[in-house]
Amino acid sequence: MNVMQQNTLDTKTRNLILILFLIGVFMGSLDTGIIGPVLPSIEQSFNLTSREASWIFTLFVIFFMIGSPVMAKFSDFYGRKKIFILDVILFAVGSCLIAFSFNIESIFLGRVIQGFGCGGIFPVAGAFIGDTFPLNERGRALGILGSVFGISAIGGPLLGAALIPFGWNWCFTINIPISLMLIIIAYRILPDLEYSEKLKIDYLGIVFLSLIAISLSYGLNQIDSSNFIGSILSTDVLPFLIIFIILIPIFFRIERRAEESIVPIHMLKNREIRIACIETLCYGLIYSSVIFIPSLVILSMGFDDQLASLMLIPILGANAVAAPILGRVLDSTGSKKLMTIGTLIMTFGLIAIAIYPGNLIFFLIAGCVIGVGMVTIIGAPLRYIVLSEAKPHERGAGQAIVNMLSSAGQLIGGALIGGIIASFSGILGYKLSLVLAGIVAFVAFLFTLRLKGRDEQMETMKSNQ
């Protein structure tokens, strides 16, 4: 494998590129949050059931999972610039199909295209940071990128609610001018960094990866939380989950034999990468429990729906504020310290809310603690590990693994947490789900103890330059 052609970029150019990626990642993540308040309007417009409307979200997740490794792998060979621009074009095309749709089929197709393009935006951005930023600035850059997830999680629903009076189409129309601006700026300022060798596309791997994502997502989407065990054993769910389980070892074998695997399975031999994967899956379950917190607040404090939804702001706000700060600290401390402290305090925060859900002040403090902890388990520290351990020609693919497992973890976690809540009446189900999330956070803490210290991590980064 030939090494990537490196360009030395001055600080001003790097910062401009970081802003470009910041807007791109924000646009993509905003579209995930904005769909919540939009769904009821789309249901009414096309006379959809809740189950049918849920596919608007599910299709995006499926093709996000597929697009992440495919686009990341392409960027490792054909250059970050070309693939980033292609990702944004796909996102814009999908947004156009949805914004100007006259039937539900065009919305579904638009979400497929959107998800596929969006899946590649963050891995390409993360890999580009590894390509061009000095070792002592990567944490800061990743932290800034990571902050947009907390901001978009708050801003997405708020923006959606503000635009709905003008028509739900506008929630997707706004993506079009932003995408055009990104394409023009990316073409002008992104340098051409690419390998001299061309990719031998792993078509069989892409097909099996798609089958895995579809079978998992479809099976989980058919689960009825009110009859959790019964629905899992039904023909609508069980066959697809079995297919998912069967396909995993087949996919691993295909990828091991592939000349250029679409998912670099061999990277899992690396202990740091394995721990990063475990942390990502843990995050998926924790996040799934956190999104049910407004429902817990309604039962424990008697708030209405609108006020209860604001109880996520301490978590998401702390997430957004802490991300760039921890990213800067990361450059001097390394991943291990931040992730160890973050996962431990998050454990206490989750258990605290489960035990004392009716105390507002206590709730707000615990929420901030959880928000800070979540940054360490999925934000810059974890992606920093992957950048440190990956070779230059695998940086994009490594970042994509985090994306894929995060989405899979959230799908599985959402189904599991929903089942727990539905299986116990009243507040007990919500409290048990948070206790489970706290246990998972503690497991994540134990794994962080096995990570490399700062000095060893720096040595690895230097050797992989």
C-alpha positions as CSV (number, residue, x, y, z in Angstrom):
1,M,0.0,0.0,0.0
2,N,1.4,3.4,-1.0
3,V,1.4,6.1,1.6
4,M,-0.9,9.1,1.3
5,Q,0.5,12.2,-0.3
6,Q,0.7,14.7,2.6
7,N,0.4,18.4,2.3
8,T,1.5,20.8,5.1
9,L,-1.3,23.2,5.8
10,D,-0.9,26.4,7.7
11,T,-3.0,27.1,10.8
12,K,-5.4,29.4,9.0
13,T,-6.2,26.9,6.3
14,R,-6.6,24.1,8.8
15,N,-9.0,26.2,10.9
16,L,-11.1,27.1,7.8
17,I,-11.3,23.4,6.9
18,L,-12.3,22.6,10.4
19,I,-15.2,25.1,10.2
20,L,-16.2,23.5,6.9
21,F,-16.4,20.1,8.4
22,L,-18.1,21.5,11.5
23,I,-20.9,22.8,9.3
24,G,-21.2,19.6,7.4
25,V,-21.3,17.4,10.5
26,F,-23.8,19.8,12.1
27,M,-26.1,19.7,9.1
28,G,-26.1,15.9,9.0
29,S,-26.6,15.4,12.8
30,L,-29.3,18.2,12.8
31,D,-31.3,16.2,10.3
32,T,-31.5,13.3,12.7
33,G,-32.9,15.4,15.5
34,I,-35.2,17.5,13.3
35,I,-37.2,14.4,12.2
36,G,-38.9,14.0,15.6
37,P,-41.3,17.0,15.5
38,V,-41.7,16.6,11.7
39,L,-43.0,13.0,11.8
40,P,-46.6,13.8,12.9
41,S,-47.0,16.3,10.1
42,I,-45.8,13.8,7.5
43,E,-48.1,11.1,9.0
44,Q,-51.1,13.4,8.4
45,S,-50.0,14.5,5.0
46,F,-49.7,10.9,3.7
47,N,-52.2,9.2,6.0
48,L,-49.5,7.0,7.5
49,T,-49.6,4.8,10.6
50,S,-47.0,5.3,13.3
51,R,-45.3,2.0,12.2
52,E,-45.1,3.2,8.6
53,A,-43.8,6.6,9.6
54,S,-41.1,5.1,11.7
55,W,-39.4,3.9,8.5
56,I,-38.6,7.5,7.7
57,F,-36.2,7.3,10.6
58,T,-35.2,3.6,10.3
59,L,-34.2,3.9,6.6
60,F,-31.9,6.8,7.4
61,V,-30.2,4.7,10.1
62,I,-29.8,1.6,7.9
63,F,-28.1,3.5,5.1
64,F,-26.1,5.6,7.5
65,M,-24.7,2.4,8.8
66,I,-23.9,1.2,5.2
67,G,-22.7,4.5,4.0
68,S,-20.2,5.1,6.8
69,P,-17.7,2.2,5.9
70,V,-18.3,2.5,2.2
71,M,-17.6,6.2,1.9
72,A,-14.9,6.1,4.5
73,K,-13.1,3.4,2.6
74,F,-13.5,5.3,-0.7
75,S,-12.0,8.4,1.0
76,D,-9.0,6.4,2.1
77,F,-8.2,5.6,-1.6
78,Y,-9.8,8.4,-3.7
79,G,-9.1,11.3,-1.4
80,R,-11.1,13.0,1.4
81,K,-12.0,16.0,-0.8
82,K,-13.7,14.0,-3.6
83,I,-15.7,11.8,-1.2
84,F,-16.7,14.7,1.2
85,I,-18.1,16.6,-1.8
86,L,-19.9,13.4,-3.0
87,D,-21.3,12.9,0.5
88,V,-22.7,16.4,0.6
89,I,-24.1,16.1,-2.9
90,L,-25.9,12.9,-2.0
91,F,-27.3,14.6,1.2
92,A,-28.5,17.5,-0.9
93,V,-30.2,15.2,-3.5
94,G,-31.9,13.3,-0.7
95,S,-33.1,16.6,0.8
96,C,-34.5,17.7,-2.5
97,L,-36.5,14.5,-3.0
98,I,-38.0,14.9,0.5
99,A,-38.6,18.7,0.3
100,F,-40.4,18.4,-3.1
101,S,-42.0,15.0,-2.6
102,F,-45.6,14.3,-3.7
103,N,-45.7,10.7,-2.3
104,I,-44.3,8.7,0.6
105,E,-42.1,6.6,-1.7
106,S,-40.0,9.7,-2.7
107,I,-39.6,10.5,1.0
108,F,-38.3,7.0,1.7
109,L,-35.9,7.2,-1.2
110,G,-34.7,10.6,-0.1
111,R,-34.0,9.3,3.4
112,V,-32.0,6.4,1.9
113,I,-29.9,8.8,-0.1
114,Q,-29.5,11.2,2.8
115,G,-28.4,8.5,5.2
116,F,-25.9,7.0,2.8
117,G,-24.3,10.4,2.2
118,C,-24.5,11.5,5.8
119,G,-22.8,8.3,6.9
120,G,-19.6,9.3,5.2
121,I,-19.4,12.9,6.4
122,F,-18.1,12.4,9.9
123,P,-15.6,9.6,9.2
124,V,-14.1,11.7,6.3
125,A,-13.9,14.7,8.6
126,G,-12.3,12.7,11.4
127,A,-9.8,11.1,9.1
128,F,-8.9,14.4,7.5
129,I,-8.0,15.7,11.0
130,G,-5.6,12.8,11.3
131,D,-4.1,13.5,7.9
132,T,-3.5,17.2,8.4
133,F,-3.5,18.3,12.0
134,P,-0.4,18.1,14.2
135,L,-0.4,15.5,16.9
136,N,-0.9,18.1,19.7
137,E,-4.0,19.6,18.0
138,R,-6.0,16.6,17.0
139,G,-7.9,16.4,20.3
140,R,-9.0,20.0,20.1
141,A,-10.2,19.6,16.5
142,L,-12.1,16.4,17.3
143,G,-13.6,18.0,20.4
144,I,-14.9,20.9,18.4
145,L,-16.5,18.5,15.9
146,G,-18.0,16.4,18.7
147,S,-19.7,19.4,20.2
148,V,-22.1,19.7,17.3
149,F,-23.9,16.5,18.4
150,G,-25.1,18.0,21.7
151,I,-26.0,21.3,20.0
152,S,-27.9,19.6,17.1
153,A,-29.7,17.3,19.6
154,I,-31.2,20.4,21.2
155,G,-31.3,22.5,18.0
156,G,-32.9,19.9,15.8
157,P,-36.2,19.6,17.6
158,L,-36.4,23.3,18.2
159,L,-35.7,24.2,14.6
160,G,-38.2,21.6,13.4
161,A,-40.9,23.0,15.7
162,A,-40.1,26.5,14.5
163,L,-40.3,25.6,10.8
164,I,-43.4,23.3,10.9
165,P,-45.9,26.2,10.8
166,F,-44.5,27.1,7.4
167,G,-44.8,23.5,6.2
168,W,-42.8,20.4,7.1
169,N,-41.0,20.5,3.7
170,W,-39.0,23.5,4.9
171,C,-37.2,21.4,7.5
172,F,-35.5,19.7,4.5
173,T,-35.4,22.6,2.1
174,I,-32.9,24.5,4.3
175,N,-30.4,21.7,3.7
176,I,-30.2,22.6,0.0
177,P,-28.5,26.1,0.2
178,I,-26.3,24.9,3.0
179,S,-25.1,21.9,0.9
180,L,-24.4,24.1,-2.1
181,M,-22.3,26.4,0.0
182,L,-20.4,23.5,1.5
183,I,-19.7,22.0,-2.0
184,I,-18.4,25.3,-3.3
185,I,-16.2,26.0,-0.3
186,A,-14.9,22.4,-0.1
187,Y,-13.9,22.5,-3.8
188,R,-11.9,25.7,-3.2
189,I,-10.2,25.0,0.1
190,L,-9.8,21.2,0.6
191,P,-6.4,19.9,-0.6
192,D,-6.2,16.8,-2.7
193,L,-4.7,14.1,-0.5
194,E,-5.0,10.6,-1.9
195,Y,-3.3,7.4,-2.5
196,S,-1.7,6.5,-5.8
197,E,-3.2,3.0,-5.7
198,K,-6.9,2.6,-6.6
199,L,-9.4,0.7,-4.5
200,K,-10.4,-2.8,-5.5
201,I,-14.0,-2.6,-4.4
202,D,-15.2,-5.2,-2.0
203,Y,-18.7,-5.7,-3.7
204,L,-19.5,-8.9,-1.8
205,G,-18.6,-7.2,1.5
206,I,-20.9,-4.3,0.7
207,V,-23.8,-6.7,-0.1
208,F,-23.5,-8.6,3.1
209,L,-23.0,-5.5,5.2
210,S,-26.2,-4.2,3.7
211,L,-28.1,-7.4,4.5
212,I,-26.8,-7.3,8.0
213,A,-27.9,-3.7,8.6
214,I,-31.3,-4.3,6.9
215,S,-32.1,-7.5,8.8
216,L,-31.1,-6.0,12.2
217,S,-33.0,-2.7,11.6
218,Y,-36.1,-4.4,10.2
219,G,-36.3,-6.9,13.0
220,L,-35.9,-4.4,15.7
221,N,-38.4,-2.0,14.1
222,Q,-41.1,-4.7,14.2
223,I,-40.8,-5.2,18.0
224,D,-43.9,-4.3,19.9
225,S,-42.7,-2.9,23.3
226,S,-46.1,-3.6,24.9
227,N,-45.5,-7.3,24.2
228,F,-41.8,-7.4,24.1
229,I,-41.0,-11.2,24.5
230,G,-44.0,-12.2,22.4
231,S,-43.2,-10.0,19.5
232,I,-39.5,-11.1,19.5
233,L,-40.6,-14.7,19.1
234,S,-43.1,-13.7,16.3
235,T,-42.4,-14.3,12.6
236,D,-42.2,-10.5,12.1
237,V,-39.1,-10.3,14.2
238,L,-37.3,-13.6,15.1
239,P,-36.4,-14.7,11.5
240,F,-34.7,-11.3,10.8
241,L,-32.8,-11.4,14.0
242,I,-31.7,-15.0,13.3
243,I,-30.6,-13.9,9.8
244,F,-28.6,-11.0,11.4
245,I,-26.8,-13.4,13.7
246,I,-26.1,-15.9,11.0
247,L,-24.7,-13.3,8.6
248,I,-22.2,-11.8,11.1
249,P,-19.6,-14.7,11.0
250,I,-20.1,-15.1,7.2
251,F,-19.4,-11.4,6.8
252,F,-16.3,-11.7,9.0
253,R,-15.0,-14.5,6.8
254,I,-15.7,-12.6,3.6
255,E,-13.8,-9.5,4.9
256,R,-10.8,-11.5,6.1
257,R,-10.4,-12.9,2.6
258,A,-11.1,-9.7,0.7
259,E,-8.1,-8.0,-0.9
260,E,-9.4,-4.6,0.3
261,S,-12.2,-5.2,2.9
262,I,-14.9,-2.6,3.1
263,V,-14.8,-3.0,6.9
264,P,-11.2,-3.5,8.2
265,I,-11.9,-6.6,10.4
266,H,-8.1,-7.0,11.0
267,M,-8.2,-3.8,13.0
268,L,-10.1,-5.7,15.7
269,K,-6.9,-7.6,16.5
270,N,-5.7,-4.3,18.0
271,R,-6.6,-4.2,21.7
272,E,-7.3,-0.5,21.7
273,I,-9.6,-0.7,18.8
274,R,-11.5,-3.6,20.4
275,I,-12.0,-1.6,23.6
276,A,-13.1,1.4,21.5
277,C,-15.7,-0.8,19.9
278,I,-17.0,-2.1,23.2
279,E,-17.2,1.5,24.5
280,T,-19.2,2.5,21.4
281,L,-21.7,-0.3,21.9
282,C,-22.0,0.7,25.6
283,Y,-22.8,4.2,24.6
284,G,-25.6,3.0,22.3
285,L,-27.4,1.4,25.3
286,I,-26.8,4.3,27.6
287,Y,-28.0,6.8,25.1
288,S,-31.2,4.8,24.5
289,S,-32.0,4.9,28.2
290,V,-31.3,8.7,28.4
291,I,-33.8,9.6,25.7
292,F,-36.6,8.2,27.9
293,I,-35.8,10.6,30.7
294,P,-38.6,13.1,29.7
295,S,-41.1,10.3,30.2
296,L,-39.6,9.6,33.6
297,V,-39.9,13.2,34.5
298,I,-43.6,13.3,33.7
299,L,-44.2,10.4,36.1
300,S,-41.8,11.5,38.9
301,M,-42.4,15.3,38.9
302,G,-45.7,15.7,37.2
303,F,-44.4,17.9,34.4
304,D,-46.3,18.3,31.1
305,D,-44.7,16.9,27.8
306,Q,-43.2,20.2,26.7
307,L,-41.6,21.0,30.1
308,A,-40.4,17.4,30.6
309,S,-38.6,17.5,27.2
310,L,-36.5,20.4,28.5
311,M,-35.0,18.1,31.1
312,L,-32.7,16.8,28.4
313,I,-31.1,20.2,28.0
314,P,-28.7,19.8,31.0
315,I,-27.5,16.5,29.5
316,L,-27.2,17.8,25.9
317,G,-26.0,21.2,27.0
318,A,-23.2,19.8,29.1
319,N,-22.3,17.5,26.3
320,A,-22.0,20.4,23.8
321,V,-20.0,22.6,26.3
322,A,-17.7,19.9,27.5
323,A,-16.8,18.5,24.1
324,P,-14.4,21.2,22.9
325,I,-13.0,21.7,26.4
326,L,-12.2,18.0,26.9
327,G,-10.9,17.9,23.3
328,R,-8.3,20.5,24.3
329,V,-7.4,18.7,27.5
330,L,-7.2,15.4,25.6
331,D,-4.1,16.7,23.7
332,S,-2.2,16.8,27.0
333,T,-3.7,14.0,29.0
334,G,-4.6,11.3,26.5
335,S,-7.7,9.2,26.2
336,K,-7.4,6.9,29.1
337,K,-7.7,9.5,31.9
338,L,-10.6,11.3,30.4
339,M,-12.5,8.1,29.6
340,T,-11.9,6.6,33.0
341,I,-13.1,9.6,34.8
342,G,-16.0,10.2,32.4
343,T,-17.4,6.7,32.5
344,L,-17.1,6.6,36.3
345,I,-19.0,9.8,36.9
346,M,-21.6,8.9,34.3
347,T,-22.2,5.7,36.3
348,F,-23.0,7.7,39.4
349,G,-25.1,10.2,37.5
350,L,-27.3,7.4,35.9
351,I,-27.8,5.6,39.2
352,A,-28.5,8.8,41.0
353,I,-31.4,9.7,38.7
354,A,-32.7,6.2,39.0
355,I,-32.8,6.4,42.8
356,Y,-33.9,10.0,43.2
357,P,-35.9,10.9,40.1
358,G,-38.2,13.4,41.9
359,N,-35.6,15.9,43.2
360,L,-35.3,18.6,40.5
361,I,-32.0,20.2,41.7
362,F,-30.4,16.8,42.1
363,F,-31.8,15.8,38.7
364,L,-30.3,18.8,37.0
365,I,-26.8,18.2,38.5
366,A,-26.9,14.5,37.7
367,G,-27.9,15.4,34.1
368,C,-24.9,17.6,33.7
369,V,-22.6,14.9,35.0
370,I,-24.2,12.4,32.5
371,G,-23.7,14.8,29.7
372,V,-20.0,15.3,30.4
373,G,-19.6,11.5,30.8
374,M,-21.2,10.8,27.5
375,V,-18.7,13.1,25.7
376,T,-15.9,10.9,26.9
377,I,-17.4,7.6,25.8
378,I,-18.3,8.6,22.3
379,G,-16.7,11.9,21.6
380,A,-13.1,13.0,20.9
381,P,-11.3,10.7,23.4
382,L,-12.7,7.5,21.7
383,R,-12.2,8.8,18.1
384,Y,-8.7,9.9,19.2
385,I,-8.0,6.2,20.1
386,V,-9.0,5.1,16.6
387,L,-6.9,7.8,14.9
388,S,-3.9,6.9,17.1
389,E,-4.1,3.2,16.2
390,A,-5.0,3.4,12.5
391,K,-2.5,3.6,9.7
392,P,-3.0,6.6,7.4
393,H,-4.7,4.5,4.7
394,E,-7.2,3.2,7.3
395,R,-8.1,6.4,9.2
396,G,-11.5,6.8,7.4
397,A,-12.4,3.2,7.8
398,G,-11.5,3.2,11.5
399,Q,-13.7,6.2,12.1
400,A,-16.5,4.5,10.2
401,I,-16.4,1.5,12.6
402,V,-17.3,3.9,15.4
403,N,-20.2,5.3,13.4
404,M,-21.6,1.8,12.6
405,L,-21.4,0.4,16.1
406,S,-22.9,3.6,17.6
407,S,-25.9,3.2,15.3
408,A,-26.2,-0.5,15.9
409,G,-25.9,0.1,19.7
410,Q,-28.6,2.6,19.7
411,L,-31.0,0.4,17.6
412,I,-30.4,-2.6,20.0
413,G,-30.5,-0.4,23.1
414,G,-33.7,1.3,22.0
415,A,-35.5,-2.0,21.5
416,L,-34.1,-3.4,24.8
417,I,-34.9,-0.3,26.9
418,G,-38.3,0.0,25.3
419,G,-39.0,-3.6,26.3
420,I,-37.9,-3.1,29.9
421,I,-40.1,0.0,30.3
422,A,-43.1,-1.7,28.8
423,S,-42.7,-4.8,30.9
424,F,-43.0,-2.9,34.2
425,S,-45.9,-0.6,35.0
426,G,-45.4,3.0,36.1
427,I,-42.1,4.5,37.0
428,L,-40.3,1.2,37.8
429,G,-39.5,0.4,34.2
430,Y,-37.8,3.8,33.7
431,K,-35.8,3.4,36.9
432,L,-34.7,-0.1,36.0
433,S,-33.6,1.1,32.5
434,L,-31.4,3.7,34.1
435,V,-29.9,1.2,36.6
436,L,-29.1,-1.0,33.6
437,A,-27.5,1.9,31.8
438,G,-25.5,2.6,35.0
439,I,-24.2,-0.9,35.1
440,V,-23.2,-0.7,31.4
441,A,-21.4,2.6,32.1
442,F,-19.5,0.8,34.9
443,V,-18.5,-2.0,32.5
444,A,-17.3,0.7,30.1
445,F,-15.2,2.2,33.0
446,L,-13.6,-1.2,33.7
447,F,-12.5,-1.5,30.1
448,T,-11.0,2.0,30.0
449,L,-8.5,0.8,32.7
450,R,-6.9,-1.3,30.1
451,L,-6.3,1.5,27.6
452,K,-2.8,2.9,26.9
453,G,-1.5,5.8,28.9
454,R,-0.7,9.1,27.3
455,D,3.0,8.4,26.6
456,E,2.3,5.1,25.0
457,Q,-0.5,6.5,23.0
458,M,1.8,9.3,21.7
459,E,4.4,6.8,20.7
460,T,1.8,4.8,18.7
461,M,0.6,8.0,17.0
462,K,4.1,8.9,15.9
463,S,4.8,5.4,14.6
464,N,1.6,5.5,12.5
465,Q,2.3,8.9,10.9
